[in-house]
Amino acid sequence: MPKVTLITPSKEKVILEDAIGTLMEAALDADVEGIDGDCGGVCSCSTCHVHVAPEWVERVGPPNDAEADTLEFDERTNSRSRLSCQIELKDELDGMVVEIPNSQ
């Protein structure tokens, strides 16, 4: 099970050890600032939006069509944007770092 580091909007580093499920589920279980998951993980709200660290983008992969459509409505997107509800935590992502953008 992977270890993942999330950098919150207030720049706190939260390390999730042995994270399972989706990144959103693991972040919600740890009550991580900036991850709300209002839609419950069905890829329709972008309240779990993260920016994947540059060195992890290729391993995480691009958003699928539904995710890309949802991200279009979020002003905080960049080329590293993903919805954490769509990132399944697997061993290949051990050490991954993501930043949670400000909600402002």
C-alpha positions as CSV (number, residue, x, y, z in Angstrom):
1,M,0.0,0.0,0.0
2,P,1.4,3.4,-1.0
3,K,2.5,6.3,1.1
4,V,1.2,9.6,-0.3
5,T,2.1,13.2,0.7
6,L,-0.6,15.9,0.3
7,I,0.3,19.5,0.6
8,T,-2.7,21.4,1.9
9,P,-3.8,24.9,0.8
10,S,-2.2,26.2,4.0
11,K,1.1,24.4,3.0
12,E,0.9,21.7,5.7
13,K,2.3,18.4,4.6
14,V,0.0,15.5,5.4
15,I,1.5,12.0,4.9
16,L,-0.9,9.2,4.4
17,E,0.8,5.8,5.3
18,D,-0.5,2.6,3.8
19,A,-3.3,4.5,1.9
20,I,-6.0,2.4,0.3
21,G,-8.9,3.1,-2.1
22,T,-8.9,6.3,-4.0
23,L,-6.8,9.3,-3.0
24,M,-10.0,11.1,-2.1
25,E,-11.2,8.4,0.2
26,A,-7.8,8.2,2.0
27,A,-7.8,12.0,2.3
28,L,-11.3,12.1,3.7
29,D,-10.5,9.4,6.2
30,A,-7.6,11.5,7.4
31,D,-9.7,14.8,7.4
32,V,-7.2,16.5,5.0
33,E,-7.9,20.2,4.6
34,G,-9.1,21.1,1.1
35,I,-10.5,17.7,0.1
36,D,-14.3,17.7,0.5
37,G,-15.6,15.0,-1.9
38,D,-19.1,16.5,-2.0
39,C,-20.3,14.2,-4.8
40,G,-19.0,11.1,-3.0
41,G,-16.5,10.3,-5.6
42,V,-18.6,10.1,-8.8
43,C,-16.5,12.6,-10.7
44,S,-19.1,15.4,-10.8
45,C,-18.0,18.3,-8.5
46,S,-14.2,18.9,-8.4
47,T,-14.2,19.4,-4.6
48,C,-11.4,16.8,-4.5
49,H,-9.2,18.6,-7.1
50,V,-5.5,18.2,-6.7
51,H,-2.3,19.1,-8.7
52,V,-0.1,16.1,-9.1
53,A,3.6,16.9,-8.6
54,P,5.4,17.1,-12.0
55,E,7.5,14.0,-11.4
56,W,4.3,11.9,-10.8
57,V,2.1,13.1,-13.7
58,E,3.2,10.4,-16.1
59,R,2.8,7.6,-13.6
60,V,-0.7,8.8,-12.4
61,G,-1.8,9.3,-16.0
62,P,-4.2,11.7,-17.7
63,P,-7.8,12.3,-16.7
64,N,-10.5,10.3,-18.5
65,D,-13.1,12.2,-20.5
66,A,-15.6,12.5,-17.7
67,E,-12.9,13.8,-15.3
68,A,-11.6,16.3,-17.9
69,D,-15.2,17.6,-18.5
70,T,-15.6,18.1,-14.7
71,L,-12.3,19.9,-14.4
72,E,-13.2,22.3,-17.2
73,F,-15.5,24.1,-14.7
74,D,-12.8,24.6,-12.1
75,E,-10.8,27.8,-12.4
76,R,-7.8,26.3,-10.5
77,T,-6.8,23.8,-13.1
78,N,-3.5,23.4,-14.7
79,S,-1.7,20.7,-16.8
80,R,-1.2,18.6,-13.6
81,S,-4.9,18.7,-12.4
82,R,-6.7,15.5,-11.4
83,L,-9.7,14.7,-9.3
84,S,-8.5,12.7,-6.4
85,C,-11.6,10.5,-6.5
86,Q,-10.3,9.2,-9.8
87,I,-6.8,8.3,-8.6
88,E,-6.8,4.7,-7.4
89,L,-4.0,4.2,-4.9
90,K,-1.7,1.3,-5.9
91,D,1.8,0.3,-5.1
92,E,3.2,2.1,-8.2
93,L,2.2,5.4,-6.6
94,D,4.2,4.9,-3.4
95,G,5.8,8.2,-2.6
96,M,3.5,10.3,-4.7
97,V,3.1,14.0,-3.9
98,V,0.0,16.1,-4.7
99,E,-0.9,19.7,-3.9
100,I,-4.4,20.8,-3.0
101,P,-5.2,24.1,-4.6
102,N,-6.8,27.0,-2.7
103,S,-10.5,27.1,-2.9
104,Q,-10.4,30.8,-3.5
